């Protein structure tokens, strides 16, 4: 019975650690998407300003 408890705790620890890692990976992906959108928006606005100056 003690062995089962140790195994159960290890499995629970690994699941908790996996959830933490997955959460961090997803947060990193979302951050990357947001940064990419900001860069695209900045380039689009800059391009619009440049084209308006020539017209």
N, CA, C, O and CB atoms as a CASP TS submission, in Angstrom:
PFRMAT TS
TARGET T0000
AUTHOR 0000-0000-0000
METHOD Language model
MODEL 1
PARENT N/A
ATOM      1  N   UNK     1       0.823  -1.196   0.000  1.00  0.00           N
ATOM      2  CA  UNK     1       0.000   0.000   0.000  1.00  0.00           C
ATOM      3  C   UNK     1       0.868   1.261   0.000  1.00  0.00           C
ATOM      4  O   UNK     1       0.534   2.234  -0.677  1.00  0.00           O
ATOM      5  CB  UNK     1      -0.937  -0.003   1.209  1.00  0.00           C
ATOM      6  N   UNK     2       1.963   1.260   0.739  1.00  0.00           N
ATOM      7  CA  UNK     2       2.861   2.411   0.743  1.00  0.00           C
ATOM      8  C   UNK     2       3.490   2.631  -0.631  1.00  0.00           C
ATOM      9  O   UNK     2       3.687   3.769  -1.058  1.00  0.00           O
ATOM     10  CB  UNK     2       3.952   2.225   1.794  1.00  0.00           C
ATOM     11  N   UNK     3       3.800   1.548  -1.307  1.00  0.00           N
ATOM     12  CA  UNK     3       4.384   1.669  -2.643  1.00  0.00           C
ATOM     13  C   UNK     3       3.382   2.329  -3.590  1.00  0.00           C
ATOM     14  O   UNK     3       3.756   3.168  -4.410  1.00  0.00           O
ATOM     15  CB  UNK     3       4.811   0.277  -3.184  1.00  0.00           C
ATOM     16  N   UNK     4       2.131   1.953  -3.476  1.00  0.00           N
ATOM     17  CA  UNK     4       1.098   2.558  -4.323  1.00  0.00           C
ATOM     18  C   UNK     4       0.988   4.061  -4.069  1.00  0.00           C
ATOM     19  O   UNK     4       0.824   4.838  -5.010  1.00  0.00           O
ATOM     20  CB  UNK     4      -0.262   1.883  -4.075  1.00  0.00           C
ATOM     21  N   UNK     5       1.076   4.463  -2.832  1.00  0.00           N
ATOM     22  CA  UNK     5       0.986   5.891  -2.516  1.00  0.00           C
ATOM     23  C   UNK     5       2.165   6.651  -3.109  1.00  0.00           C
ATOM     24  O   UNK     5       2.002   7.750  -3.640  1.00  0.00           O
ATOM     25  CB  UNK     5       0.931   6.106  -0.995  1.00  0.00           C
ATOM     26  N   UNK     6       3.337   6.067  -3.018  1.00  0.00           N
ATOM     27  CA  UNK     6       4.514   6.726  -3.598  1.00  0.00           C
ATOM     28  C   UNK     6       4.340   6.840  -5.111  1.00  0.00           C
ATOM     29  O   UNK     6       4.595   7.895  -5.692  1.00  0.00           O
ATOM     30  CB  UNK     6       5.818   5.941  -3.254  1.00  0.00           C
ATOM     31  N   UNK     7       3.912   5.767  -5.735  1.00  0.00           N
ATOM     32  CA  UNK     7       3.696   5.786  -7.180  1.00  0.00           C
ATOM     33  C   UNK     7       2.614   6.793  -7.539  1.00  0.00           C
ATOM     34  O   UNK     7       2.749   7.540  -8.508  1.00  0.00           O
ATOM     35  CB  UNK     7       3.316   4.388  -7.692  1.00  0.00           C
ATOM     36  N   UNK     8       1.563   6.810  -6.773  1.00  0.00           N
ATOM     37  CA  UNK     8       0.467   7.737  -7.033  1.00  0.00           C
ATOM     38  C   UNK     8       0.955   9.183  -6.928  1.00  0.00           C
ATOM     39  O   UNK     8       0.594  10.017  -7.759  1.00  0.00           O
ATOM     40  CB  UNK     8      -0.695   7.490  -6.051  1.00  0.00           C
ATOM     41  N   UNK     9       1.752   9.478  -5.939  1.00  0.00           N
ATOM     42  CA  UNK     9       2.288  10.835  -5.778  1.00  0.00           C
ATOM     43  C   UNK     9       3.214  11.204  -6.930  1.00  0.00           C
ATOM     44  O   UNK     9       3.198  12.338  -7.408  1.00  0.00           O
ATOM     45  CB  UNK     9       3.036  10.960  -4.447  1.00  0.00           C
ATOM     46  N   UNK    10       4.016  10.251  -7.369  1.00  0.00           N
ATOM     47  CA  UNK    10       4.929  10.516  -8.490  1.00  0.00           C
ATOM     48  C   UNK    10       4.132  10.789  -9.761  1.00  0.00           C
ATOM     49  O   UNK    10       4.443  11.715 -10.510  1.00  0.00           O
ATOM     50  CB  UNK    10       5.898   9.323  -8.707  1.00  0.00           C
ATOM     51  N   UNK    11       3.104   9.978 -10.002  1.00  0.00           N
ATOM     52  CA  UNK    11       2.267  10.188 -11.182  1.00  0.00           C
ATOM     53  C   UNK    11       1.582  11.546 -11.099  1.00  0.00           C
ATOM     54  O   UNK    11       1.527  12.276 -12.089  1.00  0.00           O
ATOM     55  CB  UNK    11       1.219   9.063 -11.318  1.00  0.00           C
ATOM     56  N   UNK    12       1.067  11.883  -9.938  1.00  0.00           N
ATOM     57  CA  UNK    12       0.405  13.183  -9.757  1.00  0.00           C
ATOM     58  C   UNK    12       1.403  14.315  -9.987  1.00  0.00           C
ATOM     59  O   UNK    12       1.074  15.314 -10.627  1.00  0.00           O
ATOM     60  CB  UNK    12      -0.216  13.292  -8.337  1.00  0.00           C
ATOM     61  N   UNK    13       2.619  14.161  -9.467  1.00  0.00           N
ATOM     62  CA  UNK    13       3.655  15.179  -9.649  1.00  0.00           C
ATOM     63  C   UNK    13       3.974  15.341 -11.134  1.00  0.00           C
ATOM     64  O   UNK    13       4.097  16.463 -11.623  1.00  0.00           O
ATOM     65  CB  UNK    13       4.933  14.808  -8.859  1.00  0.00           C
ATOM     66  N   UNK    14       4.108  14.229 -11.847  1.00  0.00           N
ATOM     67  CA  UNK    14       4.426  14.305 -13.273  1.00  0.00           C
ATOM     68  C   UNK    14       3.296  14.956 -14.065  1.00  0.00           C
ATOM     69  O   UNK    14       3.551  15.733 -14.985  1.00  0.00           O
ATOM     70  CB  UNK    14       4.711  12.910 -13.826  1.00  0.00           C
ATOM     71  N   UNK    15       2.047  14.642 -13.711  1.00  0.00           N
ATOM     72  CA  UNK    15       0.916  15.261 -14.399  1.00  0.00           C
ATOM     73  C   UNK    15       0.875  16.765 -14.135  1.00  0.00           C
ATOM     74  O   UNK    15       0.622  17.558 -15.042  1.00  0.00           O
ATOM     75  CB  UNK    15      -0.403  14.608 -13.954  1.00  0.00           C
ATOM     76  N   UNK    16       1.125  17.144 -12.896  1.00  0.00           N
ATOM     77  CA  UNK    16       1.135  18.567 -12.547  1.00  0.00           C
ATOM     78  C   UNK    16       2.259  19.285 -13.284  1.00  0.00           C
ATOM     79  O   UNK    16       2.068  20.387 -13.798  1.00  0.00           O
ATOM     80  CB  UNK    16       1.291  18.753 -11.023  1.00  0.00           C
ATOM     81  N   UNK    17       3.425  18.658 -13.333  1.00  0.00           N
ATOM     82  CA  UNK    17       4.565  19.242 -14.034  1.00  0.00           C
ATOM     83  C   UNK    17       4.261  19.364 -15.526  1.00  0.00           C
ATOM     84  O   UNK    17       4.594  20.375 -16.143  1.00  0.00           O
ATOM     85  CB  UNK    17       5.836  18.393 -13.810  1.00  0.00           C
ATOM     86  N   UNK    18       3.636  18.351 -16.107  1.00  0.00           N
ATOM     87  CA  UNK    18       3.282  18.386 -17.529  1.00  0.00           C
ATOM     88  C   UNK    18       2.285  19.497 -17.817  1.00  0.00           C
ATOM     89  O   UNK    18       2.411  20.205 -18.816  1.00  0.00           O
ATOM     90  CB  UNK    18       2.704  17.038 -17.972  1.00  0.00           C
ATOM     91  N   UNK    19       1.295  19.654 -16.945  1.00  0.00           N
ATOM     92  CA  UNK    19       0.314  20.729 -17.134  1.00  0.00           C
ATOM     93  C   UNK    19       1.000  22.090 -17.078  1.00  0.00           C
ATOM     94  O   UNK    19       0.670  22.988 -17.853  1.00  0.00           O
ATOM     95  CB  UNK    19      -0.799  20.646 -16.065  1.00  0.00           C
ATOM     96  N   UNK    20       1.949  22.242 -16.165  1.00  0.00           N
ATOM     97  CA  UNK    20       2.673  23.499 -16.025  1.00  0.00           C
ATOM     98  C   UNK    20       3.481  23.787 -17.289  1.00  0.00           C
ATOM     99  O   UNK    20       3.498  24.916 -17.780  1.00  0.00           O
ATOM    100  CB  UNK    20       3.596  23.459 -14.792  1.00  0.00           C
ATOM    101  N   UNK    21       4.148  22.762 -17.808  1.00  0.00           N
ATOM    102  CA  UNK    21       4.958  22.926 -19.018  1.00  0.00           C
ATOM    103  C   UNK    21       4.068  23.256 -20.210  1.00  0.00           C
ATOM    104  O   UNK    21       4.386  24.150 -20.995  1.00  0.00           O
ATOM    105  CB  UNK    21       5.781  21.649 -19.301  1.00  0.00           C
ATOM    106  N   UNK    22       2.950  22.538 -20.350  1.00  0.00           N
ATOM    107  CA  UNK    22       2.028  22.795 -21.457  1.00  0.00           C
ATOM    108  C   UNK    22       1.467  24.205 -21.367  1.00  0.00           C
ATOM    109  O   UNK    22       1.348  24.890 -22.383  1.00  0.00           O
ATOM    110  CB  UNK    22       0.884  21.769 -21.460  1.00  0.00           C
ATOM    111  N   UNK    23       1.125  24.642 -20.175  1.00  0.00           N
ATOM    112  CA  UNK    23       0.609  26.000 -19.988  1.00  0.00           C
ATOM    113  C   UNK    23       1.653  27.032 -20.405  1.00  0.00           C
ATOM    114  O   UNK    23       1.317  28.030 -21.043  1.00  0.00           O
ATOM    115  CB  UNK    23       0.193  26.225 -18.521  1.00  0.00           C
ATOM    116  N   UNK    24       2.910  26.800 -20.049  1.00  0.00           N
ATOM    117  CA  UNK    24       3.966  27.740 -20.424  1.00  0.00           C
ATOM    118  C   UNK    24       4.193  27.759 -21.931  1.00  0.00           C
ATOM    119  O   UNK    24       4.426  28.818 -22.515  1.00  0.00           O
ATOM    120  CB  UNK    24       5.263  27.386 -19.711  1.00  0.00           C
ATOM    121  N   UNK    25       4.125  26.593 -22.556  1.00  0.00           N
ATOM    122  CA  UNK    25       4.298  26.527 -24.007  1.00  0.00           C
ATOM    123  C   UNK    25       3.170  27.279 -24.705  1.00  0.00           C
ATOM    124  O   UNK    25       3.413  28.045 -25.638  1.00  0.00           O
ATOM    125  CB  UNK    25       4.343  25.057 -24.487  1.00  0.00           C
ATOM    126  N   UNK    26       1.937  27.061 -24.253  1.00  0.00           N
ATOM    127  CA  UNK    26       0.802  27.757 -24.864  1.00  0.00           C
ATOM    128  C   UNK    26       0.907  29.268 -24.666  1.00  0.00           C
ATOM    129  O   UNK    26       0.613  30.039 -25.580  1.00  0.00           O
ATOM    130  CB  UNK    26      -0.518  27.242 -24.274  1.00  0.00           C
ATOM    131  N   UNK    27       1.323  29.685 -23.485  1.00  0.00           N
ATOM    132  CA  UNK    27       1.494  31.121 -23.227  1.00  0.00           C
ATOM    133  C   UNK    27       2.562  31.698 -24.148  1.00  0.00           C
ATOM    134  O   UNK    27       2.416  32.812 -24.651  1.00  0.00           O
ATOM    135  CB  UNK    27       1.871  31.372 -21.748  1.00  0.00           C
ATOM    136  N   UNK    28       3.623  30.949 -24.365  1.00  0.00           N
ATOM    137  CA  UNK    28       4.688  31.394 -25.257  1.00  0.00           C
ATOM    138  C   UNK    28       4.187  31.516 -26.692  1.00  0.00           C
ATOM    139  O   UNK    28       4.530  32.466 -27.396  1.00  0.00           O
ATOM    140  CB  UNK    28       5.871  30.431 -25.194  1.00  0.00           C
ATOM    141  N   UNK    29       3.378  30.554 -27.123  1.00  0.00           N
ATOM    142  CA  UNK    29       2.817  30.596 -28.484  1.00  0.00           C
ATOM    143  C   UNK    29       1.894  31.807 -28.648  1.00  0.00           C
ATOM    144  O   UNK    29       1.950  32.500 -29.664  1.00  0.00           O
ATOM    145  CB  UNK    29       2.041  29.286 -28.795  1.00  0.00           C
ATOM    146  N   UNK    30       1.055  32.056 -27.658  1.00  0.00           N
ATOM    147  CA  UNK    30       0.143  33.209 -27.721  1.00  0.00           C
ATOM    148  C   UNK    30       0.943  34.507 -27.757  1.00  0.00           C
ATOM    149  O   UNK    30       0.610  35.422 -28.511  1.00  0.00           O
ATOM    150  CB  UNK    30      -0.831  33.210 -26.511  1.00  0.00           C
ATOM    151  N   UNK    31       1.985  34.590 -26.952  1.00  0.00           N
ATOM    152  CA  UNK    31       2.832  35.784 -26.935  1.00  0.00           C
ATOM    153  C   UNK    31       3.476  35.997 -28.304  1.00  0.00           C
ATOM    154  O   UNK    31       3.538  37.125 -28.793  1.00  0.00           O
ATOM    155  CB  UNK    31       3.920  35.664 -25.842  1.00  0.00           C
ATOM    156  N   UNK    32       3.953  34.918 -28.921  1.00  0.00           N
ATOM    157  CA  UNK    32       4.568  35.007 -30.242  1.00  0.00           C
ATOM    158  C   UNK    32       3.566  35.501 -31.277  1.00  0.00           C
ATOM    159  O   UNK    32       3.902  36.327 -32.126  1.00  0.00           O
ATOM    160  CB  UNK    32       5.131  33.647 -30.663  1.00  0.00           C
ATOM    161  N   UNK    33       2.343  35.002 -31.208  1.00  0.00           N
ATOM    162  CA  UNK    33       1.301  35.435 -32.146  1.00  0.00           C
ATOM    163  C   UNK    33       1.010  36.922 -31.965  1.00  0.00           C
ATOM    164  O   UNK    33       0.885  37.655 -32.946  1.00  0.00           O
ATOM    165  CB  UNK    33       0.007  34.609 -31.946  1.00  0.00           C
ATOM    166  N   UNK    34       0.903  37.366 -30.722  1.00  0.00           N
ATOM    167  CA  UNK    34       0.614  38.780 -30.448  1.00  0.00           C
ATOM    168  C   UNK    34       1.743  39.671 -30.951  1.00  0.00           C
ATOM    169  O   UNK    34       1.489  40.720 -31.542  1.00  0.00           O
ATOM    170  CB  UNK    34       0.397  39.005 -28.939  1.00  0.00           C
ATOM    171  N   UNK    35       2.980  39.264 -30.723  1.00  0.00           N
ATOM    172  CA  UNK    35       4.121  40.049 -31.195  1.00  0.00           C
ATOM    173  C   UNK    35       4.118  40.110 -32.721  1.00  0.00           C
ATOM    174  O   UNK    35       4.386  41.164 -33.298  1.00  0.00           O
ATOM    175  CB  UNK    35       5.453  39.446 -30.680  1.00  0.00           C
ATOM    176  N   UNK    36       3.819  38.998 -33.372  1.00  0.00           N
ATOM    177  CA  UNK    36       3.770  38.976 -34.837  1.00  0.00           C
ATOM    178  C   UNK    36       2.694  39.918 -35.364  1.00  0.00           C
ATOM    179  O   UNK    36       2.916  40.641 -36.335  1.00  0.00           O
ATOM    180  CB  UNK    36       3.513  37.550 -35.345  1.00  0.00           C
ATOM    181  N   UNK    37       1.537  39.907 -34.728  1.00  0.00           N
ATOM    182  CA  UNK    37       0.452  40.804 -35.148  1.00  0.00           C
ATOM    183  C   UNK    37       0.871  42.259 -34.965  1.00  0.00           C
ATOM    184  O   UNK    37       0.584  43.099 -35.818  1.00  0.00           O
ATOM    185  CB  UNK    37      -0.842  40.513 -34.348  1.00  0.00           C
ATOM    186  N   UNK    38       1.542  42.559 -33.865  1.00  0.00           N
ATOM    187  CA  UNK    38       2.004  43.937 -33.633  1.00  0.00           C
ATOM    188  C   UNK    38       3.011  44.372 -34.695  1.00  0.00           C
ATOM    189  O   UNK    38       2.979  45.512 -35.158  1.00  0.00           O
ATOM    190  CB  UNK    38       2.633  44.063 -32.237  1.00  0.00           C
ATOM    191  N   UNK    39       3.902  43.460 -35.077  1.00  0.00           N
ATOM    192  CA  UNK    39       4.901  43.787 -36.104  1.00  0.00           C
ATOM    193  C   UNK    39       4.215  44.026 -37.448  1.00  0.00           C
ATOM    194  O   UNK    39       4.541  44.980 -38.153  1.00  0.00           O
ATOM    195  CB  UNK    39       5.952  42.650 -36.230  1.00  0.00           C
ATOM    196  N   UNK    40       3.268  43.160 -37.799  1.00  0.00           N
ATOM    197  CA  UNK    40       2.540  43.318 -39.061  1.00  0.00           C
ATOM    198  C   UNK    40       1.775  44.642 -39.065  1.00  0.00           C
ATOM    199  O   UNK    40       1.776  45.361 -40.065  1.00  0.00           O
ATOM    200  CB  UNK    40       1.567  42.131 -39.286  1.00  0.00           C
ATOM    201  N   UNK    41       1.134  44.957 -37.964  1.00  0.00           N
ATOM    202  CA  UNK    41       0.379  46.215 -37.857  1.00  0.00           C
ATOM    203  C   UNK    41       1.310  47.416 -38.010  1.00  0.00           C
ATOM    204  O   UNK    41       0.976  48.377 -38.703  1.00  0.00           O
ATOM    205  CB  UNK    41      -0.366  46.289 -36.503  1.00  0.00           C
ATOM    206  N   UNK    42       2.463  47.365 -37.372  1.00  0.00           N
ATOM    207  CA  UNK    42       3.428  48.463 -37.453  1.00  0.00           C
ATOM    208  C   UNK    42       3.927  48.642 -38.881  1.00  0.00           C
ATOM    209  O   UNK    42       4.032  49.767 -39.369  1.00  0.00           O
ATOM    210  CB  UNK    42       4.612  48.212 -36.507  1.00  0.00           C
ATOM    211  N   UNK    43       4.234  47.539 -39.549  1.00  0.00           N
ATOM    212  CA  UNK    43       4.695  47.617 -40.938  1.00  0.00           C
ATOM    213  C   UNK    43       3.594  48.186 -41.832  1.00  0.00           C
ATOM    214  O   UNK    43       3.867  49.009 -42.705  1.00  0.00           O
ATOM    215  CB  UNK    43       5.133  46.223 -41.447  1.00  0.00           C
ATOM    216  N   UNK    44       2.358  47.754 -41.619  1.00  0.00           N
ATOM    217  CA  UNK    44       1.242  48.241 -42.434  1.00  0.00           C
ATOM    218  C   UNK    44       1.033  49.740 -42.244  1.00  0.00           C
ATOM    219  O   UNK    44       0.833  50.470 -43.214  1.00  0.00           O
ATOM    220  CB  UNK    44      -0.046  47.485 -42.084  1.00  0.00           C
ATOM    221  N   UNK    45       1.080  50.195 -41.002  1.00  0.00           N
ATOM    222  CA  UNK    45       0.911  51.632 -40.725  1.00  0.00           C
ATOM    223  C   UNK    45       2.059  52.431 -41.336  1.00  0.00           C
ATOM    224  O   UNK    45       1.834  53.492 -41.919  1.00  0.00           O
ATOM    225  CB  UNK    45       0.836  51.890 -39.196  1.00  0.00           C
ATOM    226  N   UNK    46       3.286  51.930 -41.208  1.00  0.00           N
ATOM    227  CA  UNK    46       4.447  52.611 -41.779  1.00  0.00           C
ATOM    228  C   UNK    46       4.323  52.693 -43.296  1.00  0.00           C
ATOM    229  O   UNK    46       4.594  53.735 -43.891  1.00  0.00           O
ATOM    230  CB  UNK    46       5.747  51.887 -41.389  1.00  0.00           C
ATOM    231  N   UNK    47       3.916  51.600 -43.910  1.00  0.00           N
ATOM    232  CA  UNK    47       3.732  51.579 -45.363  1.00  0.00           C
ATOM    233  C   UNK    47       2.653  52.570 -45.789  1.00  0.00           C
ATOM    234  O   UNK    47       2.797  53.254 -46.803  1.00  0.00           O
ATOM    235  CB  UNK    47       3.367  50.162 -45.838  1.00  0.00           C
ATOM    236  N   UNK    48       1.588  52.644 -45.025  1.00  0.00           N
ATOM    237  CA  UNK    48       0.498  53.587 -45.324  1.00  0.00           C
ATOM    238  C   UNK    48       0.988  55.031 -45.222  1.00  0.00           C
ATOM    239  O   UNK    48       0.649  55.861 -46.065  1.00  0.00           O
ATOM    240  CB  UNK    48      -0.694  53.363 -44.365  1.00  0.00           C
ATOM    241  N   UNK    49       1.774  55.331 -44.204  1.00  0.00           N
ATOM    242  CA  UNK    49       2.315  56.687 -44.033  1.00  0.00           C
ATOM    243  C   UNK    49       3.232  57.043 -45.199  1.00  0.00           C
ATOM    244  O   UNK    49       3.168  58.150 -45.735  1.00  0.00           O
ATOM    245  CB  UNK    49       3.083  56.806 -42.693  1.00  0.00           C
ATOM    246  N   UNK    50       4.089  56.094 -45.589  1.00  0.00           N
ATOM    247  CA  UNK    50       5.025  56.346 -46.692  1.00  0.00           C
ATOM    248  C   UNK    50       4.268  56.574 -47.997  1.00  0.00           C
ATOM    249  O   UNK    50       4.579  57.505 -48.741  1.00  0.00           O
ATOM    250  CB  UNK    50       6.012  55.168 -46.848  1.00  0.00           C
ATOM    251  N   UNK    51       3.275  55.728 -48.279  1.00  0.00           N
ATOM    252  CA  UNK    51       2.524  55.888 -49.533  1.00  0.00           C
ATOM    253  C   UNK    51       1.703  57.176 -49.528  1.00  0.00           C
ATOM    254  O   UNK    51       1.520  57.786 -50.582  1.00  0.00           O
ATOM    255  CB  UNK    51       1.599  54.680 -49.760  1.00  0.00           C
ATOM    256  N   UNK    52       1.212  57.598 -48.383  1.00  0.00           N
ATOM    257  CA  UNK    52       0.467  58.862 -48.308  1.00  0.00           C
ATOM    258  C   UNK    52       1.376  60.065 -48.550  1.00  0.00           C
ATOM    259  O   UNK    52       0.928  61.075 -49.094  1.00  0.00           O
ATOM    260  CB  UNK    52      -0.217  58.994 -46.943  1.00  0.00           C
ATOM    261  N   UNK    53       2.640  59.972 -48.155  1.00  0.00           N
ATOM    262  CA  UNK    53       3.590  61.073 -48.366  1.00  0.00           C
ATOM    263  C   UNK    53       3.870  61.270 -49.855  1.00  0.00           C
ATOM    264  O   UNK    53       4.069  62.400 -50.301  1.00  0.00           O
ATOM    265  CB  UNK    53       4.909  60.802 -47.611  1.00  0.00           C
ATOM    266  N   UNK    54       3.887  60.172 -50.633  1.00  0.00           N
ATOM    267  CA  UNK    54       4.175  60.263 -52.059  1.00  0.00           C
ATOM    268  C   UNK    54       2.953  60.653 -52.877  1.00  0.00           C
ATOM    269  O   UNK    54       3.095  61.078 -54.023  1.00  0.00           O
ATOM    270  CB  UNK    54       4.719  58.950 -52.558  1.00  0.00           C
ATOM    271  N   UNK    55       1.774  60.522 -52.324  1.00  0.00           N
ATOM    272  CA  UNK    55       0.557  60.885 -53.069  1.00  0.00           C
ATOM    273  C   UNK    55       0.213  62.273 -52.787  1.00  0.00           C
ATOM    274  O   UNK    55      -0.777  62.783 -53.311  1.00  0.00           O
ATOM    275  CB  UNK    55      -0.612  59.990 -52.733  1.00  0.00           C
TER
END
